């Protein structure tokens, strides 16, 4: 059976810090909130364990998937031709979707 991927908790345990501190150390925007020594320990532990952020876990936690669903009508029937429309939109990476 394949080994499970490293989690943020695994990285935190290996670096001997709280998971929130490990998260701050790995996030470039919040790295300034932890000491350089702690950030070095956490990044070294993450590299050693092969940690990669899990986008599915992140979307479950934050309740944001950054995914846009697109519905495309079946163009083979006559009635769908009348009601079909093309929408083009671009959303910023930090857009909030209800």
C-alpha positions as CSV (number, residue, x, y, z in Angstrom):
1,X,0.0,0.0,0.0
2,X,1.4,3.4,-0.9
3,X,2.5,5.7,1.8
4,X,0.1,8.6,2.5
5,X,1.2,12.1,1.6
6,X,2.7,14.4,4.2
7,X,0.2,16.7,5.8
8,X,0.7,20.1,7.4
9,X,0.4,18.5,10.8
10,X,3.3,16.1,9.9
11,X,5.4,19.0,8.9
12,X,4.6,20.9,12.1
13,X,5.4,17.9,14.2
14,X,8.7,17.4,12.4
15,X,9.6,21.0,12.9
16,X,8.4,21.0,16.5
17,X,5.9,23.9,16.0
18,X,2.1,24.3,16.1
19,X,0.3,23.6,12.8
20,X,-0.7,27.3,12.5
21,X,2.9,28.3,12.8
22,X,3.9,25.8,10.1
23,X,1.2,27.3,7.9
24,X,2.4,30.8,8.5
25,X,6.0,29.8,7.7
26,X,5.0,28.1,4.4
27,X,2.8,30.9,3.2
28,X,4.9,33.7,1.6
29,X,2.4,36.3,2.6
30,X,2.5,35.4,6.3
31,X,6.1,34.3,6.6
32,X,7.1,37.6,8.2
33,X,5.0,36.6,11.2
34,X,7.4,33.9,12.3
35,X,11.2,34.0,13.1
36,X,13.7,33.2,10.4
37,X,14.9,30.2,12.3
38,X,11.4,28.8,12.6
39,X,10.7,29.4,8.9
40,X,13.9,27.6,8.0
41,X,13.0,24.6,10.2
42,X,9.5,24.4,8.8
43,X,10.7,24.7,5.2
44,X,13.4,22.1,5.8
45,X,10.9,19.7,7.4
46,X,8.5,20.2,4.5
47,X,11.2,19.5,1.9
48,X,12.4,16.4,3.8
49,X,8.8,15.0,4.0
50,X,7.9,16.0,0.5
51,X,5.0,18.1,1.6
52,X,2.8,19.6,-1.1
53,X,-0.4,21.6,-0.3
54,X,-3.6,19.7,-1.0
55,X,-6.0,21.9,-2.9
56,X,-9.0,19.7,-2.1
57,X,-8.2,19.9,1.7
58,X,-7.7,23.7,1.4
59,X,-11.0,24.2,-0.4
60,X,-12.8,22.2,2.3
61,X,-11.2,24.2,5.0
62,X,-11.7,27.7,3.4
63,X,-15.0,26.8,1.6
64,X,-13.6,28.3,-1.6
65,X,-12.6,26.1,-4.5
66,X,-11.6,28.8,-7.0
67,X,-13.4,26.7,-9.6
68,X,-15.9,28.0,-12.1
69,X,-18.6,25.7,-13.5
70,X,-19.6,26.1,-17.1
71,X,-22.8,24.7,-18.6
72,X,-22.8,24.2,-22.4
73,X,-26.1,23.6,-24.1
74,X,-26.6,20.7,-26.5
75,X,-26.5,22.4,-29.9
76,X,-28.0,19.4,-31.7
77,X,-31.6,20.2,-30.8
78,X,-33.5,23.0,-32.4
79,X,-34.9,24.6,-29.2
80,X,-31.4,24.9,-27.6
81,X,-30.2,27.0,-30.5
82,X,-32.6,29.8,-29.7
83,X,-31.7,30.0,-26.1
84,X,-27.9,29.4,-26.2
85,X,-25.6,32.2,-25.4
86,X,-21.9,32.6,-25.0
87,X,-20.6,34.2,-21.8
88,X,-17.0,35.2,-21.4
89,X,-15.8,36.3,-18.0
90,X,-12.5,36.6,-16.3
91,X,-12.3,36.5,-12.5
92,X,-9.4,37.7,-10.4
93,X,-7.6,35.0,-8.5
94,X,-9.0,36.3,-5.2
95,X,-12.6,36.7,-6.3
96,X,-15.3,35.9,-3.8
97,X,-18.0,33.6,-5.2
98,X,-21.3,33.3,-3.2
